[in-house]
Amino acid sequence: MKKKGFLRLVFGAALLLAAATGALAAGMETFTLGLPGDAKTLDPQQAVDTMSFAVSKHINEPLVTVDGRTKELVPVLAERWEILDPQTYKFYLKKGVKFHNGEEFTAEDVVFSLKRAASPASVHAGSRGKYIDTEGFQIIDKHTVIVKTRGPVGGWLESMKHPYASIYNKKAVEEAGAEYFRNPVGTGPFKFKSWTKGERIELTAFEDYHGVAPNFRNFNILVLPDDSSRVIALETGKVDMIYAVPPSDFERLNESSKVKVVKAPGLGLIYLGMNTQKKPLSDPRVRHAVDYAINKAAYDAVVYQGNSAQPAGPLVPASTFTPKNVKDHPFDPAKAKALLAEAGYPDGISLNLWISNFQDRVNGATVVQSMLAAVGIKVEIQVFESGVFDGKVKTNEQDLIISTWGMQTNRDAGQFWLSLFHSGSVGATNWTVLKDSVVDKGIDTANITVDAAERTALFQGVWDRLEELRPMVPLSVPNELYGARKDLVGLENLADGRLNYLGNLSLQK
């Protein structure tokens, strides 16, 4: 049965809201954002980190996306679409769209981009990209294209919220070659200007943008990994907004006459990952022992000062899947010691713990180190610059890591777990190195199942299996704390963690 996609009324309502807000607010010539880390690459199909996606969000666009507040599909480069059958999609593309290099956006760019997502040029080829049927494209005309998936795929249109589905200009990619990651070309509201690695990225408004123009001409992004320096930059007016306000500064900044902090529910899971393929952590009893040794409530209180939520398992509360019969994992040092002894380690074990140099990871690692020491697990902490960390964990040589994975790009448990736990993501984003046929089958089946009830049952099966295997200890879901100058308008509408589009922000008149 043919189901027709259509231009969502919510999209028009959003435009009206933006216009109404503009009548009460003033634009800026330059907007400056402080980020806690630098982008690793400005090629979304080569990126797995939040900072890279946070920048690319303003440069690149997909065919469709999901509104972070309503969770509804909204059109972007596709005006509308039809689902011809469970694995065939017909997109009617927006006309008159230009890339930043002046090239016209056409169906050929769609085919090139989605083929690239499924190729070795994309780090997502083994996860999201694998669902694209690279032989199934059909260009009807310049602005109409048929795309096929490899069988039915649950939530495939929704998955385009992830930057892997960004649309590229074929000419720009081919001309830049290996240097494309530092010379991105998109259709978005901002175009790339410059990048001083480790210091700043500069974007400028794209005058020929097909949508609503941003409220500022120049968009400067400063890399400020030190929490104190980032806060000082906000308080002194060096930046207009910062991500990742330290929880310890929340109350003080909100009492200021110059700046404010806006709180939003977190979308990122902070977790202690355990290398399931490396002794002694290859034994599930040892992994459960690590879990019982950690007081999660105390961890949250110390690291995030209560500005966080405690996850029930390897998901964030914003997920569209809610598990049943959730088991409690209390702080129980005695049980941790008993499990270690049962596994053959009555005298304890020694492990390394790799972290990136974000302050909350450093603080959290110290807390974990202390808690594990109390049950006989000696931990050596190794701190790496975030870019180095992302490369090292792909070697699978770590024992433990503290890292994060978010639902900023997708609220679907199947896609979330595909990245974190599927064996096909080992060497890319599966940093617990889990290789389990039951988990793989559950994820794969859920991701090709369209029926909602069937998917929920499959997700429950994966959840239960992960409960047995315990490849990670879910530690926290920190609230998003946005710091901004007092007169900045629009922060209350941000709903995508740190992957928000910020061009709608403005100054109160």
C-alpha positions as CSV (number, residue, x, y, z in Angstrom):
1,M,0.0,0.0,0.0
2,K,1.4,3.4,-1.0
3,K,1.8,5.8,1.9
4,K,2.4,9.5,1.0
5,G,4.7,11.7,2.9
6,F,3.7,15.3,3.1
7,L,4.9,18.7,4.3
8,R,4.4,18.7,8.0
9,L,2.2,21.5,9.4
10,V,4.6,21.7,12.3
11,F,7.3,22.9,10.0
12,G,5.2,25.9,9.0
13,A,4.4,26.5,12.6
14,A,8.0,26.6,13.4
15,L,8.7,29.2,10.8
16,L,5.8,31.4,12.1
17,L,7.3,31.0,15.6
18,A,10.7,32.1,14.4
19,A,9.2,35.1,12.7
20,A,7.2,36.0,15.8
21,T,10.4,35.7,18.0
22,G,12.3,37.9,15.5
23,A,9.8,40.8,16.2
24,L,10.7,40.8,19.8
25,A,14.5,40.2,19.4
26,A,17.4,41.7,17.7
27,G,20.0,40.0,15.5
28,M,23.8,40.1,16.0
29,E,26.6,40.7,13.6
30,T,28.8,38.1,15.3
31,F,27.9,35.2,17.6
32,T,30.6,33.4,19.5
33,L,30.2,29.9,21.0
34,G,32.6,28.3,23.5
35,L,33.0,24.5,23.1
36,P,34.7,22.2,25.6
37,G,36.6,20.5,22.7
38,D,37.6,20.8,19.1
39,A,36.0,19.1,16.1
40,K,38.0,16.1,14.9
41,T,36.7,16.4,11.4
42,L,34.2,18.5,9.4
43,D,33.3,15.5,7.3
44,P,30.1,14.1,9.1
45,Q,30.6,10.7,7.5
46,Q,34.0,10.5,9.1
47,A,32.9,11.8,12.5
48,V,31.7,10.0,15.6
49,D,32.2,12.8,18.2
50,T,29.8,15.4,19.5
51,M,32.0,18.5,18.8
52,S,32.4,17.6,15.1
53,F,28.6,17.1,14.8
54,A,27.9,20.3,16.7
55,V,29.8,22.3,14.0
56,S,28.6,20.3,11.0
57,K,25.0,20.8,12.1
58,H,25.3,24.4,10.8
59,I,27.0,23.5,7.5
60,N,25.3,20.3,6.3
61,E,21.7,19.2,5.9
62,P,19.9,15.9,5.3
63,L,16.8,15.1,3.2
64,V,14.6,15.0,6.3
65,T,15.2,15.3,10.1
66,V,13.4,14.8,13.4
67,D,12.3,17.8,15.5
68,G,14.0,17.4,18.8
69,R,11.0,18.8,20.7
70,T,8.0,17.1,18.9
71,K,9.9,14.0,17.7
72,E,8.1,14.5,14.4
73,L,9.7,14.1,10.9
74,V,10.2,17.4,9.2
75,P,11.4,18.0,5.6
76,V,14.7,19.7,4.9
77,L,16.2,19.1,1.4
78,A,13.3,16.9,0.5
79,E,10.0,18.8,0.2
80,R,8.0,15.6,0.6
81,W,8.3,11.9,0.2
82,E,6.4,8.7,-0.6
83,I,6.9,5.3,0.9
84,L,6.3,3.1,-2.2
85,D,6.8,-0.1,-0.2
86,P,8.5,-1.0,3.1
87,Q,11.9,-0.6,1.5
88,T,11.4,1.9,-1.2
89,Y,11.3,5.7,-0.8
90,K,10.6,8.4,-3.4
91,F,11.9,11.8,-2.5
92,Y,10.7,15.0,-4.1
93,L,13.6,17.4,-3.7
94,K,13.5,21.1,-2.9
95,K,14.2,23.2,-6.0
96,G,16.5,26.2,-6.2
97,V,18.9,25.0,-3.4
98,K,22.6,25.8,-3.8
99,F,25.7,24.4,-2.3
100,H,28.2,26.8,-0.7
101,N,30.4,26.4,-3.8
102,G,27.5,27.7,-6.0
103,E,26.6,24.2,-7.4
104,E,22.9,23.3,-7.8
105,F,21.6,20.6,-5.5
106,T,20.2,17.7,-7.5
107,A,19.2,14.1,-7.3
108,E,22.8,13.1,-8.3
109,D,24.1,14.6,-5.1
110,V,21.6,12.5,-3.1
111,V,22.8,9.3,-4.8
112,F,26.4,10.2,-4.3
113,S,26.0,11.1,-0.7
114,L,24.0,8.0,0.4
115,K,26.3,5.7,-1.6
116,R,29.3,7.3,0.2
117,A,27.6,6.7,3.5
118,A,27.6,3.0,2.7
119,S,31.2,2.9,1.5
120,P,34.6,2.7,3.2
121,A,34.7,6.5,3.0
122,S,32.3,6.5,5.9
123,V,32.9,5.3,9.4
124,H,29.2,4.6,9.6
125,A,29.3,2.1,6.7
126,G,29.1,-0.9,9.1
127,S,26.2,0.6,11.1
128,R,23.7,3.0,9.6
129,G,25.2,2.9,6.1
130,K,24.7,-0.9,5.8
131,Y,21.0,-0.4,5.4
132,I,21.3,1.5,2.2
133,D,20.9,-0.5,-1.0
134,T,23.6,1.0,-3.2
135,E,22.2,-0.7,-6.3
136,G,18.7,0.5,-5.7
137,F,18.9,4.2,-6.6
138,Q,16.8,5.5,-9.5
139,I,17.0,9.1,-10.6
140,I,13.6,10.1,-12.1
141,D,14.7,13.7,-12.9
142,K,16.9,16.4,-11.3
143,H,14.6,16.8,-8.3
144,T,13.1,13.3,-7.9
145,V,14.9,10.2,-6.7
146,I,14.1,6.7,-5.5
147,V,16.1,5.3,-2.7
148,K,15.9,1.7,-1.5
149,T,17.0,0.1,1.7
150,R,18.2,-3.5,2.1
151,G,14.9,-4.9,3.2
152,P,12.5,-3.1,5.6
153,V,14.3,-0.9,8.1
154,G,12.5,0.3,11.2
155,G,12.9,4.1,11.7
156,W,15.0,4.6,8.6
157,L,13.7,8.1,7.8
158,E,14.1,9.1,11.4
159,S,17.7,7.9,11.3
160,M,18.5,10.8,8.9
161,K,18.7,13.0,11.9
162,H,22.1,11.6,12.3
163,P,24.8,13.5,10.3
164,Y,25.7,10.3,8.4
165,A,22.8,11.2,6.1
166,S,24.2,14.7,5.3
167,I,24.0,15.6,1.6
168,Y,27.3,16.3,-0.1
169,N,28.2,18.0,-3.3
170,K,30.0,15.4,-5.5
171,K,32.2,18.0,-7.2
172,A,33.4,19.5,-3.9
173,V,34.2,16.1,-2.4
174,E,36.1,14.9,-5.4
175,E,38.1,18.2,-5.8
176,A,39.1,18.3,-2.2
177,G,40.0,14.6,-2.0
178,A,41.7,13.7,1.3
179,E,41.5,17.3,2.5
180,Y,37.7,17.5,2.4
181,F,37.5,17.0,6.1
182,R,38.9,20.5,6.5
183,N,37.1,22.1,3.5
184,P,33.4,21.1,3.9
185,V,30.8,22.2,1.5
186,G,27.1,21.9,2.3
187,T,23.7,23.5,1.7
188,G,23.3,24.7,5.3
189,P,22.7,28.2,6.7
190,F,26.4,28.7,7.4
191,K,29.4,28.1,5.2
192,F,32.9,27.2,6.3
193,K,35.5,30.0,6.5
194,S,38.5,28.8,8.5
195,W,39.7,26.4,11.1
196,T,42.7,26.9,13.4
197,K,43.1,23.5,14.9
198,G,42.7,23.4,18.7
199,E,41.7,27.1,18.8
200,R,38.8,28.3,16.7
201,I,36.5,27.6,13.8
202,E,34.9,30.4,11.8
203,L,31.7,30.2,9.8
204,T,29.8,32.8,7.9
205,A,26.2,33.1,6.9
206,F,25.4,31.7,3.4
207,E,23.7,34.5,1.5
208,D,22.0,32.1,-0.9
209,Y,20.6,29.8,1.8
210,H,17.3,28.3,0.8
211,G,15.7,28.5,4.2
212,V,15.2,31.1,6.9
213,A,18.4,33.2,7.2
214,P,20.3,33.0,10.5
215,N,20.2,35.9,13.0
216,F,23.9,36.6,12.8
217,R,26.4,36.9,9.9
218,N,29.5,35.6,11.6
219,F,29.6,32.4,13.7
220,N,32.8,32.0,15.6
221,I,33.5,28.8,17.7
222,L,36.2,28.9,20.3
223,V,37.8,25.7,21.7
224,L,37.9,26.1,25.4
225,P,38.5,22.7,27.0
226,D,39.3,24.1,30.5
227,D,36.1,24.6,32.4
228,S,37.3,27.7,34.3
229,S,38.6,29.3,31.1
230,R,35.3,28.7,29.4
231,V,33.3,30.2,32.2
232,I,35.6,33.2,32.4
233,A,35.2,33.7,28.7
234,L,31.4,33.9,29.2
235,E,31.6,36.2,32.2
236,T,34.0,38.6,30.5
237,G,32.0,38.7,27.2
238,K,34.6,36.9,25.1
239,V,31.8,34.4,24.1
240,D,28.1,34.8,23.9
241,M,27.3,31.2,24.9
242,I,29.0,28.1,26.2
243,Y,28.2,24.4,26.3
244,A,29.0,22.3,29.3
245,V,28.7,24.7,32.2
246,P,30.4,23.0,35.1
247,P,27.7,21.9,37.6
248,S,29.7,23.5,40.4
249,D,29.1,27.0,38.8
250,F,25.4,26.5,38.1
251,E,24.1,28.5,41.1
252,R,26.7,31.2,41.1
253,L,26.2,32.0,37.4
254,N,22.5,32.1,37.7
255,E,22.9,34.8,40.4
256,S,24.9,37.0,38.0
257,S,23.5,40.2,36.4
258,K,25.4,39.5,33.2
259,V,25.0,35.8,32.4
260,K,22.5,32.9,32.9
261,V,22.4,29.2,32.8
262,V,19.5,27.3,31.2
263,K,19.0,23.6,32.1
264,A,17.7,21.0,29.7
265,P,17.3,17.2,30.1
266,G,20.5,15.4,29.1
267,L,20.7,13.2,26.0
268,G,24.2,11.7,26.6
269,L,24.9,8.5,28.6
270,I,28.1,8.7,30.6
271,Y,29.4,5.1,31.0
272,L,32.2,3.0,32.3
273,G,33.0,0.7,29.4
274,M,34.8,-2.6,30.0
275,N,36.7,-4.5,27.3
276,T,34.8,-7.7,27.1
277,Q,37.5,-9.4,25.0
278,K,40.4,-8.8,27.4
279,K,41.1,-10.7,30.6
280,P,40.1,-10.4,33.3
281,L,37.1,-8.4,32.1
282,S,36.2,-11.1,29.5
283,D,34.6,-12.8,32.5
284,P,31.0,-11.4,33.1
285,R,31.4,-12.0,36.8
286,V,34.3,-9.5,36.9
287,R,32.2,-7.0,35.0
288,H,29.3,-7.4,37.4
289,A,31.8,-7.0,40.3
290,V,33.0,-3.7,38.9
291,D,29.3,-2.6,38.7
292,Y,28.5,-3.5,42.3
293,A,31.7,-1.7,43.5
294,I,30.5,1.7,42.1
295,N,28.1,3.9,44.1
296,K,26.4,5.7,41.2
297,A,24.5,8.1,43.4
298,A,27.7,9.3,45.0
299,Y,29.3,9.5,41.6
300,D,26.6,11.8,40.3
301,A,26.7,13.9,43.5
302,V,30.5,14.4,43.3
303,V,30.9,14.8,39.5
304,Y,27.7,16.6,38.5
305,Q,26.4,18.1,41.9
306,G,23.0,16.5,41.4
307,N,22.5,18.1,37.9
308,S,22.0,14.7,36.3
309,A,19.7,11.7,36.1
310,Q,20.5,8.1,37.0
311,P,20.1,5.8,34.0
312,A,18.3,2.5,34.6
313,G,20.6,0.8,32.1
314,P,22.4,1.4,28.8
315,L,19.9,4.0,27.5
316,V,19.0,7.6,28.2
317,P,15.5,8.5,29.5
318,A,14.7,10.3,26.2
319,S,14.7,7.0,24.3
320,T,11.5,6.0,22.6
321,F,11.9,2.5,24.2
322,T,11.2,2.1,27.9
323,P,12.3,-1.3,29.3
324,K,10.2,-3.5,31.6
325,N,11.3,-5.3,34.7
326,V,14.3,-3.1,35.2
327,K,16.7,-4.7,37.7
328,D,18.3,-2.7,40.4
329,H,22.1,-2.6,40.6
330,P,22.8,-1.4,44.1
331,F,26.1,-0.4,45.6
332,D,27.3,-3.6,47.2
333,P,31.1,-3.8,47.8
334,A,30.7,-7.2,49.6
335,K,29.1,-8.7,46.6
336,A,31.7,-7.2,44.3
337,K,34.5,-8.9,46.4
338,A,32.6,-12.2,46.4
339,L,32.2,-12.1,42.6
340,L,35.9,-11.4,42.1
341,A,36.8,-14.3,44.4
342,E,34.4,-16.6,42.5
343,A,36.0,-15.6,39.2
344,G,39.4,-16.6,40.6
345,Y,40.7,-13.2,41.8
346,P,40.4,-13.2,45.6
347,D,43.4,-10.9,45.9
348,G,42.0,-8.4,43.4
349,I,43.1,-7.2,39.9
350,S,44.9,-4.3,38.2
351,L,43.3,-2.4,35.3
352,N,44.0,0.7,33.2
353,L,41.3,3.3,32.8
354,W,41.5,5.5,29.7
355,I,39.7,8.9,29.6
356,S,39.7,12.0,27.5
357,N,40.8,15.3,29.1
358,F,37.3,16.7,29.7
359,Q,37.1,17.8,33.3
360,D,34.1,15.7,34.2
361,R,35.9,12.6,32.9
362,V,39.0,13.4,35.0
363,N,36.8,14.0,38.1
364,G,34.8,10.9,37.4
365,A,37.9,8.7,36.9
366,T,39.2,9.7,40.3
367,V,35.9,8.8,41.9
368,V,35.8,5.4,40.1
369,Q,39.4,4.7,41.0
370,S,38.7,5.3,44.7
371,M,35.6,3.1,44.7
372,L,37.2,0.2,42.9
373,A,40.3,0.3,45.1
374,A,38.0,-0.4,48.1
375,V,37.2,-3.9,46.6
376,G,40.7,-4.7,45.6
377,I,40.7,-3.4,42.0
378,K,43.8,-1.2,41.4
379,V,43.2,1.3,38.6
380,E,45.8,3.3,36.7
381,I,44.2,6.3,35.0
382,Q,45.6,7.4,31.7
383,V,44.4,10.8,30.3
384,F,44.5,11.7,26.6
385,E,43.6,14.7,24.6
386,S,40.1,14.0,23.2
387,G,41.3,13.5,19.6
388,V,44.0,11.1,20.7
389,F,41.5,9.2,22.9
390,D,39.1,8.6,20.1
391,G,41.8,7.1,18.0
392,K,43.3,4.9,20.8
393,V,40.1,3.3,21.8
394,K,39.7,1.9,18.3
395,T,42.8,-0.2,19.0
396,N,40.8,-2.2,21.6
397,E,43.8,-2.2,24.0
398,Q,42.0,-0.5,26.9
399,D,40.7,-2.2,30.0
400,L,38.3,0.4,31.1
401,I,37.1,3.7,29.6
402,I,34.8,6.5,30.8
403,S,33.1,7.9,27.7
404,T,29.8,9.0,26.5
405,W,27.3,8.2,23.8
406,G,24.2,10.3,23.0
407,M,20.8,10.3,21.6
408,Q,21.3,13.7,20.2
409,T,21.1,12.3,16.7
410,N,18.5,9.6,17.2
411,R,16.1,8.6,20.0
412,D,15.9,5.0,18.7
413,A,17.3,2.2,20.9
414,G,18.1,0.1,17.9
415,Q,20.4,2.7,16.4
416,F,21.9,3.6,19.8
417,W,22.8,0.0,20.5
418,L,24.0,-0.6,17.0
419,S,26.8,1.8,17.6
420,L,27.6,0.8,21.1
421,F,27.2,-3.0,21.2
422,H,27.0,-4.5,17.7
423,S,30.0,-6.5,16.6
424,G,30.0,-4.7,13.3
425,S,30.8,-1.5,15.1
426,V,34.0,-2.9,16.8
427,G,36.9,-0.7,15.6
428,A,34.5,2.2,15.2
429,T,32.2,3.0,18.0
430,N,31.8,-0.3,20.0
431,W,34.4,0.5,22.6
432,T,33.5,-2.3,25.0
433,V,34.4,-4.6,22.0
434,L,31.3,-6.7,22.7
435,K,30.8,-9.6,20.2
436,D,27.7,-11.4,21.1
437,S,25.5,-13.2,18.5
438,V,22.3,-12.8,20.6
439,V,22.8,-9.0,20.9
440,D,23.7,-8.8,17.2
441,K,20.7,-10.8,16.1
442,G,18.3,-8.8,18.3
443,I,19.6,-5.4,17.1
444,D,19.6,-6.5,13.4
445,T,16.1,-7.9,13.6
446,A,14.8,-4.9,15.4
447,N,16.3,-2.6,12.8
448,I,14.6,-4.4,10.0
449,T,11.2,-4.6,11.7
450,V,8.7,-1.9,11.1
451,D,5.9,-3.0,13.5
452,A,6.2,-0.9,16.7
453,A,5.1,-3.7,19.1
454,E,7.4,-6.2,17.5
455,R,10.3,-3.8,17.8
456,T,9.6,-3.2,21.5
457,A,9.7,-6.9,22.2
458,L,13.0,-7.3,20.4
459,F,14.4,-4.3,22.3
460,Q,13.4,-5.9,25.5
461,G,15.3,-9.1,24.5
462,V,18.4,-7.1,23.8
463,W,18.1,-5.2,27.1
464,D,17.8,-8.5,29.0
465,R,20.8,-9.9,27.3
466,L,22.9,-6.8,28.0
467,E,21.8,-7.1,31.6
468,E,23.4,-10.5,31.7
469,L,26.6,-9.5,29.9
470,R,27.0,-6.1,31.5
471,P,29.6,-4.7,29.1
472,M,29.3,-1.2,30.7
473,V,28.3,0.4,33.9
474,P,25.8,3.2,33.2
475,L,27.0,6.1,35.4
476,S,25.0,9.2,34.7
477,V,22.9,11.2,32.2
478,P,24.1,14.8,33.0
479,N,21.7,17.6,32.4
480,E,22.6,20.0,29.6
481,L,23.7,23.3,31.1
482,Y,23.8,26.1,28.6
483,G,25.6,29.3,29.7
484,A,24.8,32.5,27.9
485,R,24.8,36.3,28.2
486,K,21.7,37.5,30.0
487,D,20.0,39.0,27.0
488,L,20.3,35.9,24.7
489,V,16.9,34.7,23.6
490,G,15.9,31.2,22.4
491,L,17.9,28.9,24.7
492,E,14.7,27.5,26.2
493,N,13.8,26.0,22.8
494,L,17.0,24.0,22.5
495,A,16.2,20.2,22.6
496,D,19.1,18.4,20.9
497,G,21.7,18.3,23.6
498,R,24.9,19.9,22.1
499,L,23.8,19.3,18.5
500,N,21.5,22.3,18.3
501,Y,21.1,24.6,15.4
502,L,21.9,28.0,17.0
503,G,21.1,30.4,14.1
504,N,17.7,31.2,15.6
505,L,19.3,32.7,18.8
506,S,19.0,36.4,19.1
507,L,19.3,39.3,21.5
508,Q,16.4,40.6,23.5
509,K,15.5,44.2,22.5
